[in-house]
Amino acid sequence: MTNRSTPKAPLDALFAALEHSQRALLMLDYDGTLAPFRSDPSQARPYPGIPETIDAIVEAGGTRVVVISGRRASDIPALLGTRHALEVWGCHGWERLLPNGALTIEPVPKEARDALIAAGVSADPVQRLGARLERKPSSLALHWRDVPEERIARIRLAVEEQWASLCRSAPLVLMPFDGGLELRASGRSKAHAVESVLNESAADTPAAFLGDDVTDEDAFIALQGRALCVLVRSERRPSAASVWLRPPRELAAFLQRWQRAREMLPASTDRAS
């Protein structure tokens, strides 16, 4: 986990706090962070050992573990495969799944919903070029991972300007992601999710958010000065995150160090979760 690109000071400060704080908050993106990308998203399983370490963190006590993803919240538990049920925010903050199974889905404004339906119709033809259109309640995601570059250019030409024009007439935002383009209802984002979770925690709670994609940057920005922001990615890119880790080895080392820090809490400490 330690290399010349990863500053030690923020990490050391976080783990020192974890050894003494009754409560801690660990927020994790899924695709690209806990699991490598796959052309078939249903096959995006976590890196080896990651579910077991997350379970060990939960069992050590005192850490609230939250997954924050662009996927449907209900997709995460089976993919991640932890023994302990976790809190999951899905669809960039539009869905919230609690460990007890309670699922909250915020309604999308009708204007945005109608525009998403129109966008889906306009994008149907590009699936013949190899793109995959994923329909979610609050967004459309157009995936082109592993599609030849020449076809990607044609796919973008066919939909990007039309989707951008919809953003000018409906409450939608257009966001690139690693391997595609997403059109989603505005008003919710990963920033909304991480801020909501953080605001439910005590002000002095040690916290971190791990993400990989440009869709995680709004959360990194929202958490400046409030939580450690960690970019998990094989190659570094410009980011608001203060720490960079390469998966899977450095990611695993970070989570294992978190686990050890929580296990070092004095036995008399009230480890509220």
N, C-alpha and C positions, 0 to 999 in steps of 0.2 A: 504493500500500500504506500510505502514511502518511496518517492523518487523525486528528482530535481524539479519536476513540474508540479508537485503537490506540496503546498506550504504546510509545515508541521504545526505552526502556532495555532491556527483555528481548530485543527483536529485535537491537539493536546488540550486546549482550553475546554472543548466540548467533553472529552472523555474524563477530564478531571472533575467536571461538574456532574457527570453521570455517576461517579463513584460516591457522591454525597447527597444527591437530590432524591427526595421521596418519589417524585414523579418525573417522567420524561416523555417526549413525543417524537416518534419516528414516522415520517411520512414518505411513502415510496411510490414512484411511478411504476408501471408494470412493463409494457413493451419497450424493449431497448435498454431497460434498466435492470429489472429482475430476470428478464427473459430475452434471448436474442430474437431479432425479427425473423419471421418466416413468411414465405409467399402465401401459405395457407395459415391465417391467423389462429385457426383452431389447433394448430400444431406448435404454437409458441409456448413451450414449456420452460420453466425456470432453469437457470444454470444449476448444475449438480450441487447439492448441499444447501442451497439457499432456503428452501422451505423448512428444513430441519433447524437451521440457525434461527430463522424467524420464530419458530415454535419455542426454541430455547430462550430467546429474548422474552417472549410472553411468559414463559414459566419462571424466569428469574424474578418477575414481578416489577410493578411500577412503571412499565412502559406502555403507553397507548400506541399501538401500531395501526396506521391508516394507509390503505392503498388508494391512490388518486390517479385515475386513468381516463383515457378517452373512450375506452370500451364501455359496453353496457356493464353496470355494476354486477349484475347477476352472472356474468361470464367469468369473473375473476376467481371465485372460490375453487371451482373445479380445476381451472388451469393452474393456479398456484399450488394447490394441494397441501396446504398446512393442516395439521390436526386441529388447531385452534381456529375458530371463526374470527375473522377480522372485520373491522369497519372498512367499507369501500365506498368511495365517491366515484361515480361513473359518468360517462358522457360529458366530461369537462365540467363537472359540478352540477349537472341537471338531475342527477340521481344520487341517492344516499342509501346504502344498505348497512344496517346495524348488525353487530354480531349475533343478536337474537333473531335475525331473519327479517326484521321489519324493513320494508323498502318504501322510500319516499321518492316520487317522481314529480318534479315541478312541471306544471303545464306550460307548453310553449305557446306564445301569442299566436292567434289565428293568422295574422298577416305573415308571420315568419313560417308557419306550418304550410300555408298555401304556396309560398314561394319555394319552399323545399320540394314540394310535390312537383311544381313546374320544372325545377332544376333537375329532378330525377328523370323526368320524361326527356328532357333535352340531352341528358347524358347517356341514355340507354344505347344509342348507336355506337359509342366508343368502346363498349364492351366487346365488340367484334374485333377490335384492335388489340385485345388482350387485357384491357383494364378491368378491374372488378369494382362494382359499385356497392357500397355498404350503406344501407338505410338504417338510421337510428331515429328515435323520436325527436331529437333536437338537432340533427345534422345529417349531412350526406358526406361520406368519405369515398373518394375516388383513389383506388390503389393501383399503382403500376410497378411495384417491385418486380424485378427480374424481366420486365418488358424491354425489348431492344430500344436504344436511345432514339432511333428514327421514329419509332411508333409513339414514344413518350411525347416527342415534339408535336406530333399530329393530334394526340389526345389533348394536350394542353391547348393547342390552337382551337380545338373544337368546343371546349367548355370554359376556358378561363375567363375570357372577356364577358361571356354571357353570364357567368356566375358573379363576376365582379359588378355587372350592371344591376343584378338583383339586390346587391348590397346597398345600392344607392336608392332603392325604392322600398326596401323592406328591412326590418331589424335583424340583419344577418351580417356575419363577418366571414371573410375568406382567408384561410390559413394554410400555408404549405406545411407539410410534415415530411419526415424521412420516408420517402417512397410514395408520396401522393399529395393530394390536395383535399382540403375539407371545407365545406360550406356549413356553417352552424349558426344557430340562433344566438344573438347577442344577449348580454345580460348575465351570463354565467360563464365561468372559466375556471381553470385550475387555480388561478389567483383567488377567486371567490372561495373555492374549496379550502385551500390552505389557511386563508384568513379566518374562515368560519371555525375550523378546527382549532387554530391557535387561540382564537378569542374565547374558546371554551376552556382553555387551560390557564393555570395560574401564570402571572406575569414572569415569574422567575423560573419557569419550566425549561430545562435544556431541550432544544428541539433541532431537528434536521429534516431537510427535504432532499431526496435523491431523484434526479430526472436526467433525461438524455437529449430530448428533442427540442426544437424551437418552440413547440407547443408548451414546454415547461418554463420558458423564459418569463412569462408573466407572473408565474408563481415565484421564481427566483427574485424578481424585482420587488414583488409585494413583501417578501420576507427579509429584505435587507435590514440588518441591524436587529432582527428579531429571531432568526434561526440560521443555522449553518446550511448553506446551499451547496449541493454537491453535484457536479456534472459527471455522469457515468457514461463513458464513451471510449471506444478504442482509439480514436484520434481527437485531439483537442480542437475546439472551435471557439470563436468569440462567444462569451457567455457572461451573464451577471453572477454566475456561481463563483464562489471563492476557492473551491477545492475541485480538483479533477481526479477521478479514479478510472482506471482501465478495468473493464470486466473481462473475465470473471474473477481473476485472482484478487485484485485490489478491492473489488466489491465484497467478496467473501471475507477478506481480512478486516474490512471496516465493520461488517455486521458481527463478526466474531469478537472484535474488540469491544463493541457495544455490549454484547452478551457478557463478557468478562467483567466489564465495568459495573454492570447492574448486579452481578453476582457478588461483587465486593462490598455491596452495601452492608453496614452493620446489621446483625440479626435483629436488633431491637428497633430498627427503622420500620416505620409503617409504610409498606410498599403499596400505596394505593394505585390502582390501575385506571 
